[in-house]
């Protein structure tokens, strides 16, 4: 404990110093300015927002078409702890807006030069107000502007040179600004965004009905068919609580880094923890766990989770920037997130967009180059295949033939599918092993040599009976049932000892036990495999992340064979 000198007295800080400290916690970068101004714009009901940045000049301007502010409200807007969003203490636990503390505009006035122009909807004229560092009005005039608000912050951190020097360079800060705007666009897809940098258009985002229509605008490599969307109600929690998920299908897109695993709560991307949770970022860990053994090694999912929670379940008071929150009943939200992701990963019977259209188009271009006709216009192949008709559930595939003793050719109500037999069976076995990891005794025991301590520990962790039998010699007295009778059981056990987790051990066992490519199957065997595969939880990829099937939609085939040409009945049309 640090004690003060005898001649010093403990005394309260001055109001001005308290406000400056609080402002420094709220406004700590260019991105923080953008975040606070966007909160106000969205709370005002804006559906068109323009952000202009001059990073070298430390100046930001946000224009919106929201409800606007009257002159009387503008006079009070930047004074400390003033807000129209809270009326009494109980409202702190019923937050239904993005901004609510009454700190943002005052903090902006403290850290720079703040000017606001606003015209309320229905008013004939607007008002421009400039504030001093205390948030008091220093100039006011009538202006002619469209309904909405124009907020400008200039000379940011001019009176804080040390902080300004410690901040990242403007280019790095601009990447943070872009991320913030992208996050808001996902949470509020109905908004039109236009962002300028140094008086030039930087990027824009068109409005959409839902977040899955925003993501392809943010990531140029995404196609609409690469994504799926699902919602799930949580009936056991009081109030209206919904989990909404938009994810990249693991057989089509994944990332080098977990940079697109995002969680939003009630309109804001946040980091979530429970009030009694010891695990850091528990919801992010839940998301990654739901994708386990569906992606290639060292790859990460693309997933946006939006929790629409009753306000009583959310504590926004953990961090001044409102980027970290406490979520009550987290132990009930986490399984709901897992369930929603698993349901989204199922393959529906009615295929709205196969996601393979571009791949099929490329395959057809290569194939038709050897034929008579040549495709002149890519638009002849539709990106909107016909829906499957009259089917419910996913169990709709009918085995037709085997191709190269590797692919099962299956008829689907919407077209033709190719299913790779080995990895489809691998997915089936992996999920069966996860439900029943059955070990059988080995008689006589199998001897393994030169195992490391980590390998012995891994075999013990997955339940195998292993004992030391001599110098660098171990006796293996049990093995997975599917491996025990295989001639390569010894190699399989060594492979299991090198796995990093029980999931990896299950995947290795399934891979060795699955039918091999090159094995002939009759129609009954193919149909049985298709039926089993269609019932798995994650039918899109094998446990190692490889895609299992390729769909060719009937609408694409129809256009390729020119069935839209009207020639005559004698031609079979």
C-alpha positions as CSV (number, residue, x, y, z in Angstrom):
1,X,0.0,0.0,0.0
2,X,1.3,3.4,-0.9
3,X,1.0,6.0,1.9
4,X,0.9,9.8,1.3
5,X,3.4,12.2,2.7
6,X,2.4,13.8,6.1
7,X,2.1,17.2,4.6
8,X,-0.3,16.1,1.8
9,X,-4.1,15.9,2.1
10,X,-6.4,13.5,0.3
11,X,-9.0,15.6,-1.6
12,X,-11.5,15.1,-4.4
13,X,-10.6,15.8,-7.9
14,X,-12.0,18.9,-9.6
15,X,-15.0,18.5,-11.8
16,X,-13.1,19.6,-14.9
17,X,-10.3,17.0,-14.3
18,X,-12.9,14.3,-13.7
19,X,-14.6,15.1,-17.0
20,X,-11.2,15.0,-18.8
21,X,-10.4,11.6,-17.4
22,X,-13.8,10.3,-18.3
23,X,-13.5,11.7,-21.8
24,X,-10.1,10.0,-22.2
25,X,-11.7,6.6,-21.4
26,X,-14.5,7.1,-23.9
27,X,-12.6,8.7,-26.8
28,X,-9.3,7.0,-27.4
29,X,-9.0,6.9,-31.2
30,X,-10.5,8.0,-34.5
31,X,-12.6,4.8,-34.4
32,X,-14.0,5.8,-31.0
33,X,-15.3,9.1,-32.5
34,X,-16.9,7.3,-35.4
35,X,-18.5,4.7,-33.0
36,X,-20.1,7.3,-30.7
37,X,-21.4,9.4,-33.6
38,X,-22.9,6.3,-35.3
39,X,-24.6,5.3,-32.1
40,X,-26.4,8.7,-32.0
41,X,-27.3,8.5,-35.8
42,X,-28.7,5.0,-35.5
43,X,-30.6,5.8,-32.3
44,X,-32.2,8.7,-34.2
45,X,-33.6,6.2,-36.7
46,X,-31.3,7.1,-39.6
47,X,-31.3,4.7,-42.7
48,X,-28.7,6.8,-44.7
49,X,-25.4,7.6,-43.0
50,X,-22.4,9.3,-44.6
51,X,-19.0,9.2,-42.8
52,X,-16.2,11.6,-44.0
53,X,-12.7,11.3,-42.6
54,X,-9.5,13.4,-42.9
55,X,-7.2,11.3,-40.8
56,X,-4.1,13.5,-41.3
57,X,-6.1,16.5,-40.0
58,X,-7.7,14.4,-37.2
59,X,-11.2,15.4,-38.4
60,X,-14.3,13.4,-38.7
61,X,-17.8,14.2,-39.9
62,X,-20.9,12.0,-39.7
63,X,-24.1,13.0,-41.6
64,X,-27.4,11.2,-41.1
65,X,-31.1,11.5,-42.0
66,X,-32.4,10.7,-38.6
67,X,-35.0,12.6,-36.5
68,X,-32.7,15.6,-35.8
69,X,-32.4,17.9,-32.8
70,X,-34.1,21.1,-31.9
71,X,-32.2,24.2,-31.0
72,X,-33.1,23.7,-27.3
73,X,-31.7,20.2,-27.3
74,X,-28.6,21.2,-29.1
75,X,-27.9,23.7,-26.4
76,X,-27.8,20.9,-23.8
77,X,-26.4,18.1,-26.0
78,X,-22.7,18.4,-25.1
79,X,-23.0,19.2,-21.4
80,X,-21.9,16.3,-19.2
81,X,-24.2,13.4,-18.4
82,X,-27.2,14.7,-20.5
83,X,-29.3,12.3,-22.5
84,X,-32.8,11.7,-23.6
85,X,-32.4,8.0,-23.4
86,X,-32.5,7.5,-19.6
87,X,-35.1,9.0,-17.3
88,X,-34.6,7.1,-14.0
89,X,-32.1,4.8,-12.4
90,X,-34.1,1.6,-13.3
91,X,-33.5,2.4,-17.0
92,X,-29.9,1.5,-16.6
93,X,-30.9,-2.1,-16.5
94,X,-33.3,-1.8,-19.4
95,X,-31.1,-0.4,-22.2
96,X,-32.8,-0.4,-25.6
97,X,-30.5,2.1,-27.4
98,X,-26.9,2.1,-28.6
99,X,-26.1,5.3,-26.6
100,X,-27.4,6.0,-23.2
101,X,-24.7,7.4,-20.8
102,X,-24.8,11.0,-21.9
103,X,-21.0,11.1,-22.1
104,X,-20.2,10.9,-25.8
105,X,-20.8,14.4,-27.1
106,X,-19.3,16.0,-24.0
107,X,-16.2,13.7,-24.4
108,X,-15.9,14.8,-28.0
109,X,-16.1,18.4,-27.0
110,X,-13.3,17.8,-24.4
111,X,-11.0,16.0,-26.9
112,X,-11.5,18.3,-29.9
113,X,-13.6,21.0,-31.5
114,X,-17.2,19.9,-31.8
115,X,-19.8,21.4,-34.1
116,X,-23.3,20.1,-34.7
117,X,-25.9,21.1,-37.4
118,X,-29.3,19.6,-37.1
119,X,-32.8,20.0,-38.4
120,X,-35.7,18.1,-36.8
121,X,-38.1,16.2,-39.1
122,X,-41.0,18.6,-39.7
123,X,-39.1,21.7,-38.9
124,X,-38.6,24.5,-41.5
125,X,-35.1,25.3,-40.6
126,X,-32.0,23.9,-38.9
127,X,-29.5,25.2,-36.4
128,X,-25.7,25.1,-36.2
129,X,-24.0,25.1,-32.8
130,X,-20.3,25.2,-31.8
131,X,-19.2,24.1,-28.4
132,X,-16.2,24.8,-26.1
133,X,-14.2,22.2,-24.3
134,X,-16.8,22.2,-21.4
135,X,-19.6,21.5,-23.8
136,X,-21.1,25.0,-23.6
137,X,-22.4,26.7,-26.7
138,X,-20.1,29.4,-28.0
139,X,-21.8,30.1,-31.3
140,X,-25.3,29.4,-32.7
141,X,-26.9,30.3,-36.0
142,X,-29.8,29.3,-38.2
143,X,-28.8,27.2,-41.3
144,X,-30.6,25.6,-44.2
145,X,-30.0,21.8,-44.2
146,X,-32.0,18.7,-45.0
147,X,-33.7,17.0,-42.0
148,X,-31.1,15.1,-40.0
149,X,-27.8,15.8,-38.3
150,X,-24.3,16.8,-39.3
151,X,-21.7,16.2,-36.5
152,X,-18.1,17.4,-37.0
153,X,-15.2,16.8,-34.7
154,X,-11.9,18.7,-35.7
155,X,-8.5,19.0,-34.1
156,X,-8.9,15.8,-32.2
157,X,-6.4,15.4,-29.3
158,X,-4.9,18.8,-30.0
159,X,-4.7,19.5,-26.3
160,X,-3.5,15.9,-25.7
161,X,-0.2,15.8,-27.6
162,X,1.3,12.9,-25.6
163,X,-1.8,10.7,-26.2
164,X,-1.8,11.7,-29.9
165,X,1.8,10.6,-30.3
166,X,1.1,7.3,-28.6
167,X,-1.8,6.4,-30.9
168,X,-1.2,4.2,-34.0
169,X,-0.5,5.9,-37.3
170,X,-3.7,7.1,-39.1
171,X,-3.5,4.3,-41.7
172,X,-3.8,1.7,-39.0
173,X,-6.5,3.6,-37.3
174,X,-8.4,3.7,-40.6
175,X,-8.5,-0.1,-40.7
176,X,-10.1,0.0,-37.3
177,X,-12.7,2.6,-38.5
178,X,-13.5,0.3,-41.5
179,X,-14.0,-2.7,-39.1
180,X,-16.3,-0.6,-36.9
181,X,-18.5,0.5,-39.9
182,X,-18.5,-3.1,-41.3
183,X,-19.8,-4.3,-37.9
184,X,-22.5,-1.7,-37.8
185,X,-23.6,-2.6,-41.3
186,X,-24.0,-6.3,-40.3
187,X,-26.0,-5.4,-37.3
188,X,-28.1,-2.8,-39.1
189,X,-28.4,-4.1,-42.7
190,X,-31.3,-1.7,-43.6
191,X,-28.9,1.3,-43.6
192,X,-27.1,2.8,-46.6
193,X,-23.5,3.6,-45.9
194,X,-21.2,5.9,-47.8
195,X,-17.6,6.5,-46.4
196,X,-15.2,9.1,-47.8
197,X,-11.5,9.6,-47.0
198,X,-9.9,12.9,-47.9
199,X,-12.9,13.9,-50.0
200,X,-12.8,10.7,-52.1
201,X,-15.1,7.8,-51.9
202,X,-13.5,5.1,-49.8
203,X,-16.3,2.4,-49.8
204,X,-20.0,2.2,-49.7
205,X,-22.5,-0.5,-48.5
206,X,-25.9,-0.9,-50.1
207,X,-28.9,-1.6,-47.8
208,X,-30.3,-5.1,-47.6
209,X,-33.0,-7.1,-45.8
210,X,-30.6,-9.2,-43.7
211,X,-26.9,-9.6,-42.7
212,X,-26.3,-12.4,-45.2
213,X,-26.8,-9.9,-48.0
214,X,-24.3,-7.5,-46.5
215,X,-21.4,-10.0,-46.1
216,X,-20.7,-10.4,-49.8
217,X,-20.3,-6.6,-50.0
218,X,-17.7,-6.7,-47.3
219,X,-15.7,-9.7,-48.6
220,X,-15.3,-9.7,-52.3
221,X,-14.5,-13.4,-52.6
222,X,-17.9,-14.4,-51.2
223,X,-20.8,-15.6,-53.3
224,X,-24.3,-15.5,-52.0
225,X,-24.5,-19.3,-52.2
226,X,-21.5,-19.5,-49.8
227,X,-23.6,-18.4,-46.9
228,X,-26.6,-19.6,-45.0
229,X,-28.8,-18.0,-42.4
230,X,-30.8,-19.5,-39.5
231,X,-32.7,-18.2,-36.5
232,X,-33.6,-20.0,-33.3
233,X,-35.9,-18.9,-30.4
234,X,-34.8,-19.6,-26.8
235,X,-38.1,-20.4,-25.0
236,X,-36.7,-21.1,-21.6
237,X,-35.5,-17.5,-20.9
238,X,-37.9,-14.7,-19.9
239,X,-38.7,-12.2,-22.6
240,X,-38.2,-12.5,-26.4
241,X,-34.7,-14.0,-27.0
242,X,-33.5,-15.1,-30.5
243,X,-30.2,-16.4,-31.8
244,X,-29.6,-15.3,-35.4
245,X,-26.6,-16.8,-37.3
246,X,-25.1,-16.1,-40.7
247,X,-22.2,-18.4,-41.5
248,X,-20.0,-19.4,-44.4
249,X,-20.6,-23.0,-45.4
250,X,-17.5,-25.0,-44.4
251,X,-17.3,-26.8,-47.7
252,X,-17.0,-23.4,-49.6
253,X,-15.3,-20.8,-47.5
254,X,-13.1,-20.5,-44.4
255,X,-10.4,-18.2,-43.1
256,X,-6.7,-18.3,-42.2
257,X,-7.4,-16.4,-39.0
258,X,-10.5,-16.2,-36.7
259,X,-11.0,-12.6,-37.8
260,X,-14.6,-13.1,-39.0
261,X,-16.0,-14.8,-35.9
262,X,-18.2,-12.0,-34.7
263,X,-20.8,-11.8,-31.9
264,X,-23.4,-9.0,-31.7
265,X,-25.9,-8.3,-29.0
266,X,-28.8,-6.0,-29.7
267,X,-27.3,-4.1,-32.6
268,X,-23.6,-3.9,-31.5
269,X,-20.6,-6.2,-32.0
270,X,-19.2,-7.0,-28.6
271,X,-17.1,-9.4,-26.5
272,X,-19.4,-11.4,-24.3
273,X,-18.8,-13.0,-20.9
274,X,-21.0,-14.3,-18.1
275,X,-21.0,-12.7,-14.7
276,X,-19.6,-15.9,-13.2
277,X,-17.7,-17.2,-16.2
278,X,-14.0,-17.8,-15.8
279,X,-13.4,-18.6,-19.5
280,X,-12.3,-15.7,-21.7
281,X,-14.5,-15.1,-24.8
282,X,-16.8,-18.1,-24.0
283,X,-19.2,-17.4,-26.9
284,X,-16.4,-17.3,-29.4
285,X,-15.1,-20.6,-28.1
286,X,-18.6,-22.0,-28.4
287,X,-18.8,-21.0,-32.0
288,X,-15.4,-22.5,-32.8
289,X,-16.4,-25.7,-31.0
290,X,-19.6,-25.9,-33.1
291,X,-17.4,-26.0,-36.3
292,X,-15.0,-28.6,-34.9
293,X,-14.0,-31.2,-37.5
294,X,-15.9,-29.5,-40.3
295,X,-13.0,-27.3,-41.6
296,X,-9.6,-28.1,-42.9
297,X,-6.7,-28.1,-40.4
298,X,-5.7,-24.6,-39.2
299,X,-8.6,-22.9,-40.9
300,X,-11.3,-20.9,-39.1
301,X,-15.0,-20.3,-39.8
302,X,-16.7,-17.3,-41.1
303,X,-19.6,-16.7,-38.7
304,X,-21.7,-13.8,-37.5
305,X,-23.9,-14.4,-34.5
306,X,-26.5,-11.8,-33.5
307,X,-28.2,-12.3,-30.2
308,X,-31.5,-10.5,-29.9
309,X,-31.7,-10.5,-26.1
310,X,-34.3,-9.1,-23.8
311,X,-32.6,-6.0,-22.2
312,X,-32.9,-7.4,-18.7
313,X,-30.3,-10.1,-19.7
314,X,-27.6,-7.6,-20.8
315,X,-25.3,-5.6,-18.6
316,X,-23.7,-2.8,-20.7
317,X,-21.8,-1.3,-17.8
318,X,-18.6,-3.3,-18.0
319,X,-16.6,-1.0,-20.3
320,X,-17.0,2.7,-21.2
321,X,-16.8,1.9,-24.9
322,X,-19.6,-0.7,-24.6
323,X,-17.5,-3.2,-26.5
324,X,-17.5,-5.7,-23.6
325,X,-20.7,-6.9,-21.8
326,X,-22.0,-9.3,-19.3
327,X,-24.7,-11.6,-20.6
328,X,-26.9,-13.2,-17.9
329,X,-27.9,-16.9,-18.3
330,X,-24.9,-17.5,-20.5
331,X,-25.1,-21.2,-19.8
332,X,-28.4,-21.2,-21.7
333,X,-27.3,-19.0,-24.6
334,X,-24.2,-21.2,-25.4
335,X,-26.1,-24.4,-26.2
336,X,-28.6,-22.4,-28.2
337,X,-25.8,-20.9,-30.3
338,X,-24.4,-24.4,-30.9
339,X,-27.8,-25.8,-31.9
340,X,-28.5,-22.8,-34.3
341,X,-25.1,-23.4,-36.0
342,X,-25.7,-27.1,-36.4
343,X,-29.2,-26.6,-37.8
344,X,-27.8,-24.0,-40.2
345,X,-25.1,-26.5,-41.4
346,X,-27.8,-29.0,-42.5
347,X,-28.4,-29.3,-46.2
348,X,-32.1,-28.5,-46.9
349,X,-34.2,-30.5,-49.3
350,X,-35.1,-27.3,-51.2
351,X,-31.9,-25.8,-52.6
352,X,-32.3,-22.1,-53.0
353,X,-28.8,-21.6,-54.3
354,X,-26.4,-24.4,-54.8
355,X,-23.3,-22.3,-54.3
356,X,-21.7,-24.4,-56.9
357,X,-23.0,-22.5,-59.9
358,X,-19.7,-20.8,-60.7
359,X,-17.8,-24.1,-60.4
360,X,-20.3,-25.8,-62.7
361,X,-20.1,-23.0,-65.2
362,X,-16.4,-23.4,-65.4
363,X,-16.6,-27.2,-65.7
364,X,-19.2,-26.8,-68.5
365,X,-17.0,-24.2,-70.3
366,X,-14.1,-26.7,-70.4
367,X,-16.4,-29.6,-71.5
368,X,-18.2,-27.7,-74.2
369,X,-14.9,-26.5,-75.7
370,X,-14.6,-30.0,-77.1
371,X,-18.1,-30.0,-78.5
372,X,-20.2,-28.3,-81.2
373,X,-21.8,-25.4,-79.3
374,X,-19.9,-22.7,-77.5
375,X,-21.3,-20.6,-74.7
376,X,-21.3,-17.0,-75.7
377,X,-23.0,-15.4,-72.7
378,X,-22.3,-16.5,-69.1
379,X,-25.8,-15.2,-68.2
380,X,-27.3,-18.3,-70.0
381,X,-26.4,-20.2,-66.9
382,X,-28.7,-19.0,-64.1
383,X,-27.5,-18.4,-60.6
384,X,-31.0,-19.1,-59.3
385,X,-31.7,-22.8,-59.7
386,X,-35.2,-24.2,-59.5
387,X,-36.4,-25.2,-56.1
388,X,-36.9,-28.8,-55.2
389,X,-40.6,-29.7,-55.3
390,X,-42.8,-31.7,-53.1
391,X,-40.1,-32.9,-50.6
392,X,-39.7,-32.3,-46.9
393,X,-36.4,-33.0,-45.1
394,X,-33.1,-33.7,-46.6
395,X,-33.5,-37.5,-47.2
396,X,-34.3,-37.1,-50.9
397,X,-31.2,-38.5,-52.7
398,X,-31.7,-41.6,-54.9
399,X,-28.6,-43.5,-56.0
400,X,-28.3,-44.0,-59.7
401,X,-24.8,-45.2,-60.5
402,X,-21.2,-45.3,-59.4
403,X,-18.6,-43.3,-61.3
404,X,-15.0,-44.4,-61.4
405,X,-15.7,-46.5,-58.3
406,X,-15.3,-43.2,-56.4
407,X,-18.3,-41.1,-56.8
408,X,-21.9,-41.9,-56.2
409,X,-24.2,-40.4,-58.9
410,X,-27.4,-39.4,-57.1
411,X,-30.7,-37.9,-58.4
412,X,-32.0,-35.0,-56.4
413,X,-35.3,-33.2,-56.9
414,X,-33.4,-30.1,-58.1
415,X,-30.8,-31.9,-60.2
416,X,-27.9,-34.4,-60.0
417,X,-25.4,-34.7,-57.2
418,X,-21.9,-36.3,-57.1
419,X,-21.1,-37.7,-53.7
420,X,-17.5,-38.8,-52.9
421,X,-18.0,-42.2,-51.3
422,X,-15.0,-42.4,-49.0
423,X,-15.4,-39.1,-47.3
424,X,-19.2,-39.4,-47.1
425,X,-18.7,-42.7,-45.2
426,X,-15.9,-41.0,-43.1
427,X,-18.4,-38.4,-41.9
428,X,-20.9,-41.1,-41.0
429,X,-18.3,-43.1,-39.1
430,X,-17.0,-40.1,-37.3
431,X,-20.3,-39.1,-35.9
432,X,-21.1,-42.7,-35.0
433,X,-17.8,-43.0,-33.1
434,X,-18.5,-39.8,-31.3
435,X,-21.6,-41.3,-29.9
436,X,-20.1,-44.7,-29.2
437,X,-16.3,-44.8,-28.8
438,X,-16.1,-48.6,-28.2
439,X,-12.9,-50.2,-27.1
440,X,-12.3,-54.0,-27.2
441,X,-9.5,-56.0,-25.6
442,X,-6.5,-57.1,-27.6
443,X,-5.5,-60.7,-27.2
444,X,-2.5,-61.0,-27.2
445,X,-1.5,-57.4,-26.4
446,X,0.1,-55.4,-29.1
447,X,3.6,-54.1,-28.4
448,X,4.7,-50.6,-29.5
449,X,8.2,-49.2,-29.2
450,X,9.8,-45.8,-28.8
451,X,6.7,-43.9,-27.8
452,X,7.2,-40.4,-26.4
453,X,5.6,-39.3,-23.1
454,X,3.1,-37.2,-25.0
455,X,2.1,-40.2,-27.2
456,X,1.5,-42.4,-24.1
457,X,-0.5,-39.6,-22.5
458,X,-2.7,-39.2,-25.7
459,X,-3.4,-42.9,-25.9
460,X,-4.4,-42.9,-22.2
461,X,-6.6,-39.8,-22.7
462,X,-8.7,-41.6,-25.4
463,X,-9.2,-44.6,-23.2
464,X,-6.7,-47.1,-24.5
465,X,-5.2,-49.5,-21.9
466,X,-1.5,-49.0,-22.1
467,X,1.2,-50.2,-19.7
468,X,5.0,-50.0,-19.7
469,X,6.4,-53.5,-20.5
470,X,10.1,-52.8,-20.7
471,X,12.7,-50.3,-21.8
472,X,11.0,-48.1,-24.5
473,X,8.4,-50.8,-24.9
474,X,4.6,-50.5,-24.1
475,X,1.8,-53.1,-24.1
476,X,-1.4,-52.0,-25.7
477,X,-4.3,-54.1,-24.2
478,X,-7.3,-52.4,-25.9
479,X,-8.1,-50.7,-29.2
480,X,-11.1,-49.1,-30.9
481,X,-13.4,-51.9,-32.2
482,X,-13.2,-50.7,-35.8
483,X,-9.4,-50.9,-35.7
484,X,-8.8,-54.0,-33.7
485,X,-9.3,-56.5,-36.5
486,X,-7.5,-54.4,-39.2
487,X,-4.1,-55.7,-40.5
488,X,-2.8,-52.1,-40.0
489,X,-3.9,-51.9,-36.4
490,X,-0.3,-51.1,-35.2
491,X,0.1,-48.2,-37.6
492,X,-3.4,-47.0,-36.7
493,X,-2.5,-46.9,-33.0
494,X,0.7,-45.0,-33.7
495,X,-1.4,-42.5,-35.7
496,X,-3.9,-42.1,-32.8
497,X,-1.0,-41.5,-30.4
498,X,0.1,-38.5,-32.6
499,X,-3.4,-36.9,-32.6
500,X,-3.8,-33.6,-30.7
501,X,-7.3,-34.3,-29.4
502,X,-10.0,-36.9,-29.0
503,X,-11.8,-35.4,-32.1
504,X,-8.7,-35.8,-34.2
505,X,-8.5,-39.5,-33.0
506,X,-12.1,-40.1,-34.0
507,X,-11.4,-38.5,-37.4
508,X,-8.3,-40.7,-37.9
509,X,-10.2,-43.8,-36.9
510,X,-13.1,-43.0,-39.2
511,X,-10.7,-42.3,-42.1
512,X,-9.0,-45.7,-41.8
513,X,-12.3,-47.5,-41.4
514,X,-14.2,-45.9,-44.2
515,X,-14.8,-47.6,-47.5
516,X,-12.0,-46.8,-49.9
517,X,-12.2,-45.1,-53.3
518,X,-11.9,-47.8,-56.0
519,X,-14.3,-50.1,-54.1
520,X,-17.2,-51.2,-56.2
521,X,-20.6,-50.7,-54.6
522,X,-24.0,-52.0,-55.8
523,X,-27.1,-49.7,-55.8
524,X,-28.3,-50.9,-52.4
525,X,-25.0,-50.2,-50.8
526,X,-24.8,-46.8,-52.4
527,X,-28.4,-46.0,-51.3
528,X,-27.6,-47.1,-47.7
529,X,-24.6,-44.9,-47.6
530,X,-26.5,-41.9,-48.9
531,X,-29.3,-42.5,-46.4
532,X,-26.8,-42.6,-43.5
533,X,-24.8,-39.6,-44.7
534,X,-28.0,-37.5,-45.1
535,X,-28.8,-38.0,-41.4
536,X,-25.4,-36.7,-40.1
537,X,-25.2,-33.4,-38.2
538,X,-22.6,-31.9,-40.5
539,X,-23.1,-33.4,-44.0
540,X,-21.3,-30.7,-45.9
541,X,-17.7,-31.7,-45.1
542,X,-15.7,-34.6,-43.8
543,X,-14.0,-34.4,-40.4
544,X,-10.9,-33.0,-42.1
545,X,-12.9,-30.2,-43.9
546,X,-13.1,-31.6,-47.4
547,X,-16.3,-31.0,-49.3
548,X,-18.4,-34.2,-49.7
549,X,-20.7,-33.5,-52.6
550,X,-21.1,-31.4,-55.7
551,X,-24.5,-30.4,-56.9
552,X,-25.5,-29.7,-60.5
553,X,-28.8,-28.0,-60.6
554,X,-31.4,-29.0,-63.2
555,X,-31.9,-25.3,-64.2
556,X,-28.1,-25.1,-65.1
557,X,-28.3,-28.3,-67.1
558,X,-31.4,-27.0,-68.9
559,X,-29.7,-23.8,-70.0
560,X,-26.5,-25.6,-71.0
561,X,-28.5,-28.0,-73.3
562,X,-30.4,-25.0,-74.7
563,X,-33.8,-26.4,-73.6
564,X,-35.1,-22.8,-73.6
565,X,-34.7,-22.8,-77.4
566,X,-38.1,-23.2,-79.1
567,X,-37.4,-25.4,-82.2
568,X,-40.3,-27.8,-82.5
569,X,-41.9,-30.9,-81.1
570,X,-40.0,-33.1,-83.5
571,X,-36.8,-32.1,-81.6
572,X,-38.1,-33.5,-78.3
573,X,-38.6,-30.1,-76.7
